[in-house]
Amino acid sequence: MSQIQLDQDIRSLSDFRANAASYIERVKTKHRPLILTQHGKSSAVLIDVEDYQKLLDKIQLLEEISTARKELDNGEGISQEEFFNELRAK
């Protein structure tokens, strides 16, 4: 996902309604989110489905790494060498 360009990626909800198809196509091709405003305040973000899935995958991976780190800090788990030995044995 590309970085937001404030002058191009913030639109009012009424503008979005009037041009929804073109804004959706732009989000899909440029891989930049579109921020929608309502009554002058940010209200929602539209992002491409693939970019959204990538975000979810990254979040899941980070949560798994965090869990693993906590387990290691608590003395749980096994060493890398032990893991590979067990893997080879299988």
Secondary structure as UniProt FT lines:
FT   TURN            6..8
FT   STRAND          10..12
FT   HELIX           13..18
FT   HELIX           20..30
FT   STRAND          34..38
FT   TURN            39..40
FT   STRAND          41..46
FT   HELIX           49..73
FT   TURN            74..75
FT   HELIX           80..89
//
